[in-house]
Each structure stands twice: as C-alpha cells, then as structure tokens.
Amino acid sequence: MNSYNNDATLFNVNHNEIIKRTNSKQTIIALLLLIAGLCACLIGLPYKDTQTSIFLTVFIIGLLIIGYGCFRLMNKSKEFVYTKTNSKIIKKTLFFDMKNLVSLQRDIESGSFTENKLESIHNGNVRMDVLMSEDGNFAGVQLFSYQSYLFAPVTSIHYFNNEKAQAFQQYVTHIITK
C-alpha cells in the first residue's frame, strides 16, 4: 500500500479549472435575513418600557434571525464552480469497509468504472473524497485509509473529464449507502 503526501488532499488542493465564486442568490437571502432581524429588534423597542415580555421575545427572535443570516452569509454565500461549463461542484465523502480498499483503488487508478455492488457505510476504515460537477463533465477523487488514528492518503488525487467523469459519476451514484 503506497502512502502519499498528507498535505495534498482533494479538498485542500487548488485545481486550475475550479474557482470559488460568490453565490448571489444565497448572499441576497442572507442580507434579507440580516435586515429582517434588525427590523425585528427595532420593532420591539417601543415595548421596552412595558411590563410585558413582548420586547424581550421580539428582540430575541430578531437576534436569532440575525445570527442565522450571519451563518448563511459566511457558509452559504460561496460556491465552487467548474470553469469550463460554469457548473457547480459537489463535495462528497463516502466511507467503506477495509475489504473494499483494493477494488476501489484498482478502479480509481485504472480509470475504468464498471458496474459495482459497493456499499457505503456510516463510519468505515476507508474514506473516499469526491468532487463532481453537477453536469458530470468533471470529477476528482482520492482514497484514504484509517491508520494510526488518522486518515492517510492511499491514492494520489485523480481528476477525470468528460466521458470518464460521467462514468465515474455513474459509479458513485450506484454505490449503496447504508
């Protein structure tokens, strides 16, 4: 079993055909949530002097909306895009039993993806990190195995384009998840 550089993993290596772009729809939704939360906080101000808990309730709801808006702005406003087709990139992680390592490694390194009967499990000793474009024209994959309390790379990063990427995408979608 070969061991590869632990620093160069699929999810942290830059690829020249993948860019990070602002998702304007998600950014607008986040900004609207921030404005709605601020309005809710301001609406509660006239009730501040009364004995009721309306002020506190509306103020807390406003703060929760502001918090959710900040979360969406930080986490949902950016997306990765395959530049050749302007297609969104999907990140996926699948886990397998150790008995599947050899067949997965053989399929990935050979680039031939035939019909499989693999089952993905919740927490296995083999991890497969996958990047796929929504249109199926780009895919990236890397295998890891659990060794010494860490997942260590078993394969280098493999990228596929066009027909091979579509074949790999079919391969991944036919994996049964338990």
Stockholm file with secondary structure:
# STOCKHOLM 1.0

chainA/1-178         MNSYNNDATLFNVNHNEIIKRTNSKQTIIALLLLIAGLCACLIGLPYKDTQTSIFLTVFIIGLLIIGYGCFRLMNKSKEFVYTKTNSKIIKKTLFFDMKNLVSLQRDIESGSFTENKLESIHNGNVRMDVLMSEDGNFAGVQLFSYQSYLFAPVTSIHYFNNEKAQAFQQYVTHIITK
#=GR chainA/1-178 SS CCCCCSSCCTTTSCCTTEEEEECHHHHHHHHHHHHHHHHHHHHTGGGTTSSSSHHHHHHHHHHHHHHHHHHHHHHTSEEEEETTTTEEEEEEEEEECGGGHHHHHHHHHHTCCCCCCCEEBSSCSEEEEEEEETTSSEEEEEEEEEETTEEEESSCCEEEEHHHHHHHHHHHHTSEEC
#=GC SS_cons         CCCCCSSCCTTTSCCTTEEEEECHHHHHHHHHHHHHHHHHHHHTGGGTTSSSSHHHHHHHHHHHHHHHHHHHHHHTSEEEEETTTTEEEEEEEEEECGGGHHHHHHHHHHTCCCCCCCEEBSSCSEEEEEEEETTSSEEEEEEEEEETTEEEESSCCEEEEHHHHHHHHHHHHTSEEC
//
